[in-house]
Amino acid sequence: MDHVRKQLVLNKGTEKFIFRYEEGNEGQLLDAFVVSATDPQTDFDWFDAAVLSFKLTQSLIGEADEILYKDLNDPVNTYHQGS
C-alpha cells in the first residue's frame, strides 16, 4: 500500500509554515502544531495552530464524504427498502 503524503501550508506575513505528513498520521500533525505554537523561536502561535487544525478537519470531512458517497448515485434513496 502506498503512503499518501500531504501537506498543510500557512502563509503568515513574509513567513511560510509547511507541515508535511502521511495520511493516517494526523494525530502526529496536531502534536507538531502544539510543539510549534509553544516554541518561542518561531512566530507560529496558537491562533495559527487553530487555523491549520480547522483546515485539517475540513479536509478530513471532505475525504469522509467522498468515501461515503463515491458509489452512490442517490444517497438519500439508496437505503430505502421498498416492498
N, C-alpha and C positions, 0 to 999 in steps of 0.2 A: 504494500500500500504506500502510495506517495504521500509525503507530508506536504500539506498546503501551507505555504509561507505567506504571511500577511503583514501589513504594517499600518500603523496609525501615525499621522503627522499633525503637528501643531505648529503653526507659524505664529510667533509672538514677537512683534517688532522686527528687529533685524535677526532674531534667532529662530532656528528651526529645530524642533524636537521630533526625532524619529524613533518610534518604538517598533521593532520587528519581532514577530513571534510566529510560532507554528500553530495551526488550527488545533484546538484541544488544550492549549496552554494559556487560556485566557486568565486563569487564576494567577499564574505567574506574572502575567502582564499587569494585572491590578496591583500586585505586590511591587512591581517596578515603578508604578505611578507613586506609591507611598514612599518608596525609597527616594525617588527624585524630588518629591514635594518636601521632604524633610532634610534634603541636602542643602546646607547654606551656601554652597559654592555654585549653585545654579539659580536661575531666575524662574524655574518651574515651581509653581506654587499649588496650593490645594484647589484653587479655582481651576487651574489648568488640568489637574488630575480629574476633577469633576467633569469637565468638558469632554476629555478623552474617554472617561468611563461611560458617559452618555452616548458618545459616538459608537463605542464598542457595543453597548446594549442595543442600540438601534440596528447595528449591523447583524447582531445575533438574532434579533427578532425577524429581520428580513430573510435571513437564511432559514429560520424555522418555518416561516410562511412558505418559502419555496419548496421545502421538503414536504410539508403537509399538503400542498395543493398542486404539486407538479404533475400528477397523473389524473387529476380530477377536472373534468370538463365543467361540471356544475356542482361545486362542493355543497351547496345548500340541499340539493335534491339527491345527492349520492347516497345518503344514509336513509332515505325514505324507503320503507319496505312495503310495497303495495300488495294487494291481495291477489 
